[in-house]
């Protein structure tokens, strides 16, 4: 498995708009964390962007993980980029 970094952007008014989907989103992330697929994921302090690190076989697997999340499906996450990452330390 390789590691991948995800940088993404939230919609406007994310704090208000995400509320109805937040529990489902967090429950799914907990499952991915337990399976060692998700290393970390969260918003920047300004809540305009999100950052994550995933373990996956390929970039396409990470795309699927992102696009199956309710935040993507409901337009809370509106854009993302994926980068292969080499962990030096």
C-alpha positions in Angstrom: 0.0 0.0 0.0 1.0 3.6 -0.7 0.2 6.8 1.1 -1.7 9.6 -0.6 -2.3 13.2 0.5 -5.6 14.8 -0.3 -6.1 18.6 -0.3 -9.6 19.8 -0.9 -12.0 22.7 -0.6 -15.2 23.1 1.3 -18.4 24.8 0.1 -19.3 28.2 1.5 -21.1 28.2 4.9 -19.6 24.7 5.5 -20.2 24.8 9.3 -24.0 25.3 8.8 -24.4 23.0 5.7 -22.4 20.0 7.1 -24.4 19.7 10.3 -27.1 17.3 9.0 -24.5 15.0 7.4 -21.7 15.2 10.1 -22.5 12.1 12.1 -22.7 9.9 9.1 -19.5 11.4 7.8 -17.6 10.9 11.1 -18.9 7.3 11.5 -17.6 6.4 8.1 -14.2 8.0 8.8 -14.0 6.0 12.1 -14.5 2.8 10.1 -11.8 3.8 7.6 -9.5 4.6 10.5 -10.1 1.2 12.2 -9.2 -0.5 8.9 -6.0 1.6 8.6 -7.1 3.2 5.4 -7.4 6.6 6.8 -4.4 8.1 8.7 -5.8 11.5 9.3 -8.4 13.9 7.9 -9.6 17.3 8.9 -10.3 21.0 8.1 -7.9 23.8 8.2 -8.5 26.3 11.0 -10.2 28.7 8.6 -12.6 25.8 7.5 -12.1 26.6 3.8 -10.0 23.6 3.1 -9.5 20.0 4.2 -6.4 17.8 4.3 -6.1 14.1 4.6 -3.7 11.2 4.4 -4.8 7.8 3.2 -3.3 4.3 2.7 -4.4 2.9 -0.6 -3.2 0.8 -3.6 -3.6 3.6 -6.1 -4.9 7.1 -6.7 -8.2 5.7 -8.1 -8.9 4.0 -4.8 -8.6 7.3 -3.0 -10.9 9.0 -5.5 -13.5 6.4 -4.8 -13.1 6.9 -1.0 -13.6 10.6 -1.4 -16.5 10.4 -3.8 -18.4 7.9 -1.7 -18.3 10.2 1.3 -21.5 12.0 2.1 -19.7 15.3 2.2 -18.8 14.8 -1.5 -22.3 13.5 -2.4 -24.0 16.5 -0.7 -21.6 19.2 -2.0 -19.9 19.9 1.3 -16.5 19.0 -0.3 -16.5 20.7 -3.7 -13.0 20.1 -5.0 -10.0 18.0 -4.2 -6.5 17.0 -5.4 -4.7 13.8 -4.7 -0.9 13.4 -4.4 1.2 10.3 -3.9 3.3 10.8 -0.8 6.6 9.4 0.3 6.8 9.4 4.1 10.5 10.1 5.0 10.1 10.0 8.8 
